[in-house]
Amino acid sequence: MEAIQQLIAEGICLPLFFPGDCALDQVVVVLGDLTPEQEREWLGRIQSYLHIPCGELMLLGGGGCEEDWEVAIHHAAPPNPHLFNFQKFTIPPGNYLVEVYAFLGSMNFNFQLEEIPRKQ
């Protein structure tokens, strides 16, 4: 998708792969600092800077097809209440440090844990 590649080049998009369905089921958005408990418990982190010129941050689970992007871009809320694959946040336009954390018990961490060879 050429449009997505352009957004990545401009620092507007941070694509991440989450294995499995329902990638947004266990998402917690924190503005500012983590709580002391969250700070103690995270196991993995990805950091990136995003340029958000429009003042709208969107989290999109899926995005593998053009239809996912079209629905998310043109709707303020998911049109199907049983298919919640995006969320939008209004924030001041600007540049932001975005950190994505993995915690024990999250689908992403558990998926990677399964890949670690076990000692026999």
PyMOL CGO cylinders between C-alpha atoms (Angstrom):
from pymol import cmd
from pymol.cgo import CYLINDER

trace = [
    CYLINDER, 0.00, 0.00, 0.00, 1.77, 3.06, -1.28, 0.3, 1, 1, 1, 1, 1, 1,
    CYLINDER, 1.77, 3.06, -1.28, -0.31, 5.46, 0.85, 0.3, 1, 1, 1, 1, 1, 1,
    CYLINDER, -0.31, 5.46, 0.85, 0.80, 3.70, 4.05, 0.3, 1, 1, 1, 1, 1, 1,
    CYLINDER, 0.80, 3.70, 4.05, 4.44, 3.78, 2.98, 0.3, 1, 1, 1, 1, 1, 1,
    CYLINDER, 4.44, 3.78, 2.98, 4.11, 7.56, 2.51, 0.3, 1, 1, 1, 1, 1, 1,
    CYLINDER, 4.11, 7.56, 2.51, 2.61, 7.95, 6.01, 0.3, 1, 1, 1, 1, 1, 1,
    CYLINDER, 2.61, 7.95, 6.01, 5.48, 5.93, 7.48, 0.3, 1, 1, 1, 1, 1, 1,
    CYLINDER, 5.48, 5.93, 7.48, 8.03, 8.08, 5.63, 0.3, 1, 1, 1, 1, 1, 1,
    CYLINDER, 8.03, 8.08, 5.63, 6.39, 11.22, 7.07, 0.3, 1, 1, 1, 1, 1, 1,
    CYLINDER, 6.39, 11.22, 7.07, 6.45, 9.80, 10.61, 0.3, 1, 1, 1, 1, 1, 1,
    CYLINDER, 6.45, 9.80, 10.61, 2.65, 9.78, 10.78, 0.3, 1, 1, 1, 1, 1, 1,
    CYLINDER, 2.65, 9.78, 10.78, 2.15, 6.00, 11.00, 0.3, 1, 1, 1, 1, 1, 1,
    CYLINDER, 2.15, 6.00, 11.00, 3.69, 3.37, 13.29, 0.3, 1, 1, 1, 1, 1, 1,
    CYLINDER, 3.69, 3.37, 13.29, 2.76, -0.08, 11.94, 0.3, 1, 1, 1, 1, 1, 1,
    CYLINDER, 2.76, -0.08, 11.94, 3.04, -2.95, 14.43, 0.3, 1, 1, 1, 1, 1, 1,
    CYLINDER, 3.04, -2.95, 14.43, 2.21, -6.61, 13.98, 0.3, 1, 1, 1, 1, 1, 1,
    CYLINDER, 2.21, -6.61, 13.98, 0.11, -8.19, 16.71, 0.3, 1, 1, 1, 1, 1, 1,
    CYLINDER, 0.11, -8.19, 16.71, -0.43, -11.93, 16.23, 0.3, 1, 1, 1, 1, 1, 1,
    CYLINDER, -0.43, -11.93, 16.23, -3.98, -13.24, 16.41, 0.3, 1, 1, 1, 1, 1, 1,
    CYLINDER, -3.98, -13.24, 16.41, -7.36, -11.59, 16.28, 0.3, 1, 1, 1, 1, 1, 1,
    CYLINDER, -7.36, -11.59, 16.28, -8.68, -8.75, 18.40, 0.3, 1, 1, 1, 1, 1, 1,
    CYLINDER, -8.68, -8.75, 18.40, -5.42, -6.85, 18.67, 0.3, 1, 1, 1, 1, 1, 1,
    CYLINDER, -5.42, -6.85, 18.67, -7.13, -4.00, 20.53, 0.3, 1, 1, 1, 1, 1, 1,
    CYLINDER, -7.13, -4.00, 20.53, -8.90, -6.15, 23.14, 0.3, 1, 1, 1, 1, 1, 1,
    CYLINDER, -8.90, -6.15, 23.14, -6.24, -5.60, 25.80, 0.3, 1, 1, 1, 1, 1, 1,
    CYLINDER, -6.24, -5.60, 25.80, -5.06, -2.11, 24.92, 0.3, 1, 1, 1, 1, 1, 1,
    CYLINDER, -5.06, -2.11, 24.92, -4.60, 0.40, 27.72, 0.3, 1, 1, 1, 1, 1, 1,
    CYLINDER, -4.60, 0.40, 27.72, -3.79, 3.96, 26.66, 0.3, 1, 1, 1, 1, 1, 1,
    CYLINDER, -3.79, 3.96, 26.66, -1.73, 5.94, 29.15, 0.3, 1, 1, 1, 1, 1, 1,
    CYLINDER, -1.73, 5.94, 29.15, -1.08, 9.64, 28.68, 0.3, 1, 1, 1, 1, 1, 1,
    CYLINDER, -1.08, 9.64, 28.68, 1.96, 10.65, 30.69, 0.3, 1, 1, 1, 1, 1, 1,
    CYLINDER, 1.96, 10.65, 30.69, 3.82, 8.32, 33.03, 0.3, 1, 1, 1, 1, 1, 1,
    CYLINDER, 3.82, 8.32, 33.03, 3.03, 4.70, 33.78, 0.3, 1, 1, 1, 1, 1, 1,
    CYLINDER, 3.03, 4.70, 33.78, 1.75, 3.86, 37.23, 0.3, 1, 1, 1, 1, 1, 1,
    CYLINDER, 1.75, 3.86, 37.23, 4.39, 2.40, 39.59, 0.3, 1, 1, 1, 1, 1, 1,
    CYLINDER, 4.39, 2.40, 39.59, 2.80, -1.04, 39.11, 0.3, 1, 1, 1, 1, 1, 1,
    CYLINDER, 2.80, -1.04, 39.11, 2.90, -0.76, 35.30, 0.3, 1, 1, 1, 1, 1, 1,
    CYLINDER, 2.90, -0.76, 35.30, 6.51, 0.46, 35.47, 0.3, 1, 1, 1, 1, 1, 1,
    CYLINDER, 6.51, 0.46, 35.47, 7.51, -2.64, 37.49, 0.3, 1, 1, 1, 1, 1, 1,
    CYLINDER, 7.51, -2.64, 37.49, 5.63, -5.11, 35.30, 0.3, 1, 1, 1, 1, 1, 1,
    CYLINDER, 5.63, -5.11, 35.30, 6.40, -4.30, 31.67, 0.3, 1, 1, 1, 1, 1, 1,
    CYLINDER, 6.40, -4.30, 31.67, 8.55, -6.86, 29.85, 0.3, 1, 1, 1, 1, 1, 1,
    CYLINDER, 8.55, -6.86, 29.85, 9.08, -5.34, 26.41, 0.3, 1, 1, 1, 1, 1, 1,
    CYLINDER, 9.08, -5.34, 26.41, 8.81, -1.89, 24.85, 0.3, 1, 1, 1, 1, 1, 1,
    CYLINDER, 8.81, -1.89, 24.85, 8.85, -0.28, 21.41, 0.3, 1, 1, 1, 1, 1, 1,
    CYLINDER, 8.85, -0.28, 21.41, 9.45, 3.47, 21.17, 0.3, 1, 1, 1, 1, 1, 1,
    CYLINDER, 9.45, 3.47, 21.17, 8.95, 5.77, 18.22, 0.3, 1, 1, 1, 1, 1, 1,
    CYLINDER, 8.95, 5.77, 18.22, 8.22, 9.40, 17.50, 0.3, 1, 1, 1, 1, 1, 1,
    CYLINDER, 8.22, 9.40, 17.50, 5.02, 10.24, 15.67, 0.3, 1, 1, 1, 1, 1, 1,
    CYLINDER, 5.02, 10.24, 15.67, 4.16, 13.47, 13.92, 0.3, 1, 1, 1, 1, 1, 1,
    CYLINDER, 4.16, 13.47, 13.92, 0.43, 14.10, 14.38, 0.3, 1, 1, 1, 1, 1, 1,
    CYLINDER, 0.43, 14.10, 14.38, -0.38, 17.26, 12.41, 0.3, 1, 1, 1, 1, 1, 1,
    CYLINDER, -0.38, 17.26, 12.41, -4.18, 16.83, 12.43, 0.3, 1, 1, 1, 1, 1, 1,
    CYLINDER, -4.18, 16.83, 12.43, -4.66, 16.33, 16.17, 0.3, 1, 1, 1, 1, 1, 1,
    CYLINDER, -4.66, 16.33, 16.17, -6.21, 12.89, 15.78, 0.3, 1, 1, 1, 1, 1, 1,
    CYLINDER, -6.21, 12.89, 15.78, -4.44, 9.72, 16.90, 0.3, 1, 1, 1, 1, 1, 1,
    CYLINDER, -4.44, 9.72, 16.90, -5.96, 6.50, 15.63, 0.3, 1, 1, 1, 1, 1, 1,
    CYLINDER, -5.96, 6.50, 15.63, -5.26, 2.95, 16.78, 0.3, 1, 1, 1, 1, 1, 1,
    CYLINDER, -5.26, 2.95, 16.78, -6.27, 0.44, 14.13, 0.3, 1, 1, 1, 1, 1, 1,
    CYLINDER, -6.27, 0.44, 14.13, -6.27, -3.31, 14.63, 0.3, 1, 1, 1, 1, 1, 1,
    CYLINDER, -6.27, -3.31, 14.63, -6.07, -5.03, 11.30, 0.3, 1, 1, 1, 1, 1, 1,
    CYLINDER, -6.07, -5.03, 11.30, -5.33, -2.63, 8.51, 0.3, 1, 1, 1, 1, 1, 1,
    CYLINDER, -5.33, -2.63, 8.51, -4.32, -5.46, 6.21, 0.3, 1, 1, 1, 1, 1, 1,
    CYLINDER, -4.32, -5.46, 6.21, -6.84, -4.48, 3.60, 0.3, 1, 1, 1, 1, 1, 1,
    CYLINDER, -6.84, -4.48, 3.60, -7.93, -1.19, 2.08, 0.3, 1, 1, 1, 1, 1, 1,
    CYLINDER, -7.93, -1.19, 2.08, -11.44, -1.55, 3.55, 0.3, 1, 1, 1, 1, 1, 1,
    CYLINDER, -11.44, -1.55, 3.55, -10.08, -1.51, 7.16, 0.3, 1, 1, 1, 1, 1, 1,
    CYLINDER, -10.08, -1.51, 7.16, -8.40, 1.85, 6.50, 0.3, 1, 1, 1, 1, 1, 1,
    CYLINDER, -8.40, 1.85, 6.50, -11.38, 3.35, 4.68, 0.3, 1, 1, 1, 1, 1, 1,
    CYLINDER, -11.38, 3.35, 4.68, -13.83, 2.49, 7.47, 0.3, 1, 1, 1, 1, 1, 1,
    CYLINDER, -13.83, 2.49, 7.47, -11.50, 3.77, 10.20, 0.3, 1, 1, 1, 1, 1, 1,
    CYLINDER, -11.50, 3.77, 10.20, -10.62, 7.01, 8.39, 0.3, 1, 1, 1, 1, 1, 1,
    CYLINDER, -10.62, 7.01, 8.39, -14.22, 7.94, 7.51, 0.3, 1, 1, 1, 1, 1, 1,
    CYLINDER, -14.22, 7.94, 7.51, -15.99, 7.05, 10.78, 0.3, 1, 1, 1, 1, 1, 1,
    CYLINDER, -15.99, 7.05, 10.78, -15.73, 8.64, 14.23, 0.3, 1, 1, 1, 1, 1, 1,
    CYLINDER, -15.73, 8.64, 14.23, -16.70, 5.32, 15.85, 0.3, 1, 1, 1, 1, 1, 1,
    CYLINDER, -16.70, 5.32, 15.85, -16.87, 1.75, 14.55, 0.3, 1, 1, 1, 1, 1, 1,
    CYLINDER, -16.87, 1.75, 14.55, -20.08, 1.40, 12.49, 0.3, 1, 1, 1, 1, 1, 1,
    CYLINDER, -20.08, 1.40, 12.49, -20.52, -2.17, 13.75, 0.3, 1, 1, 1, 1, 1, 1,
    CYLINDER, -20.52, -2.17, 13.75, -20.59, -2.32, 17.58, 0.3, 1, 1, 1, 1, 1, 1,
    CYLINDER, -20.59, -2.32, 17.58, -19.52, -5.99, 17.42, 0.3, 1, 1, 1, 1, 1, 1,
    CYLINDER, -19.52, -5.99, 17.42, -16.40, -5.22, 15.37, 0.3, 1, 1, 1, 1, 1, 1,
    CYLINDER, -16.40, -5.22, 15.37, -14.27, -2.83, 17.38, 0.3, 1, 1, 1, 1, 1, 1,
    CYLINDER, -14.27, -2.83, 17.38, -11.01, -2.61, 15.45, 0.3, 1, 1, 1, 1, 1, 1,
    CYLINDER, -11.01, -2.61, 15.45, -10.16, 1.09, 15.77, 0.3, 1, 1, 1, 1, 1, 1,
    CYLINDER, -10.16, 1.09, 15.77, -10.22, 3.88, 18.32, 0.3, 1, 1, 1, 1, 1, 1,
    CYLINDER, -10.22, 3.88, 18.32, -9.57, 7.59, 17.78, 0.3, 1, 1, 1, 1, 1, 1,
    CYLINDER, -9.57, 7.59, 17.78, -8.21, 10.12, 20.27, 0.3, 1, 1, 1, 1, 1, 1,
    CYLINDER, -8.21, 10.12, 20.27, -8.23, 13.91, 19.91, 0.3, 1, 1, 1, 1, 1, 1,
    CYLINDER, -8.23, 13.91, 19.91, -4.92, 15.42, 21.01, 0.3, 1, 1, 1, 1, 1, 1,
    CYLINDER, -4.92, 15.42, 21.01, -3.10, 18.69, 20.34, 0.3, 1, 1, 1, 1, 1, 1,
    CYLINDER, -3.10, 18.69, 20.34, -1.28, 18.57, 16.98, 0.3, 1, 1, 1, 1, 1, 1,
    CYLINDER, -1.28, 18.57, 16.98, 2.45, 18.00, 17.38, 0.3, 1, 1, 1, 1, 1, 1,
    CYLINDER, 2.45, 18.00, 17.38, 5.25, 15.50, 17.72, 0.3, 1, 1, 1, 1, 1, 1,
    CYLINDER, 5.25, 15.50, 17.72, 4.93, 12.74, 20.30, 0.3, 1, 1, 1, 1, 1, 1,
    CYLINDER, 4.93, 12.74, 20.30, 7.04, 10.00, 21.80, 0.3, 1, 1, 1, 1, 1, 1,
    CYLINDER, 7.04, 10.00, 21.80, 4.89, 6.86, 21.57, 0.3, 1, 1, 1, 1, 1, 1,
    CYLINDER, 4.89, 6.86, 21.57, 5.78, 3.83, 23.66, 0.3, 1, 1, 1, 1, 1, 1,
    CYLINDER, 5.78, 3.83, 23.66, 4.12, 0.43, 23.24, 0.3, 1, 1, 1, 1, 1, 1,
    CYLINDER, 4.12, 0.43, 23.24, 4.61, -1.94, 26.18, 0.3, 1, 1, 1, 1, 1, 1,
    CYLINDER, 4.61, -1.94, 26.18, 4.11, -5.69, 26.50, 0.3, 1, 1, 1, 1, 1, 1,
    CYLINDER, 4.11, -5.69, 26.50, 3.04, -7.18, 29.80, 0.3, 1, 1, 1, 1, 1, 1,
    CYLINDER, 3.04, -7.18, 29.80, 2.89, -10.77, 31.03, 0.3, 1, 1, 1, 1, 1, 1,
    CYLINDER, 2.89, -10.77, 31.03, -0.56, -12.05, 30.22, 0.3, 1, 1, 1, 1, 1, 1,
    CYLINDER, -0.56, -12.05, 30.22, -0.93, -9.97, 27.07, 0.3, 1, 1, 1, 1, 1, 1,
    CYLINDER, -0.93, -9.97, 27.07, -1.61, -11.86, 23.87, 0.3, 1, 1, 1, 1, 1, 1,
    CYLINDER, -1.61, -11.86, 23.87, 1.56, -10.46, 22.28, 0.3, 1, 1, 1, 1, 1, 1,
    CYLINDER, 1.56, -10.46, 22.28, 3.87, -11.47, 25.10, 0.3, 1, 1, 1, 1, 1, 1,
    CYLINDER, 3.87, -11.47, 25.10, 2.31, -14.91, 25.46, 0.3, 1, 1, 1, 1, 1, 1,
    CYLINDER, 2.31, -14.91, 25.46, 2.63, -15.49, 21.70, 0.3, 1, 1, 1, 1, 1, 1,
    CYLINDER, 2.63, -15.49, 21.70, 6.36, -14.72, 21.88, 0.3, 1, 1, 1, 1, 1, 1,
    CYLINDER, 6.36, -14.72, 21.88, 6.74, -16.83, 25.04, 0.3, 1, 1, 1, 1, 1, 1,
    CYLINDER, 6.74, -16.83, 25.04, 5.52, -19.83, 23.06, 0.3, 1, 1, 1, 1, 1, 1,
    CYLINDER, 5.52, -19.83, 23.06, 8.42, -19.31, 20.62, 0.3, 1, 1, 1, 1, 1, 1,
    CYLINDER, 8.42, -19.31, 20.62, 11.12, -19.64, 23.32, 0.3, 1, 1, 1, 1, 1, 1,
    CYLINDER, 11.12, -19.64, 23.32, 12.72, -23.11, 23.18, 0.3, 1, 1, 1, 1, 1, 1,
    CYLINDER, 12.72, -23.11, 23.18, 12.11, -25.11, 26.36, 0.3, 1, 1, 1, 1, 1, 1,
    CYLINDER, 12.11, -25.11, 26.36, 14.92, -26.99, 28.08, 0.3, 1, 1, 1, 1, 1, 1,
    CYLINDER, 14.92, -26.99, 28.08, 14.35, -30.73, 28.09, 0.3, 1, 1, 1, 1, 1, 1,
]
cmd.load_cgo(trace, "trace")
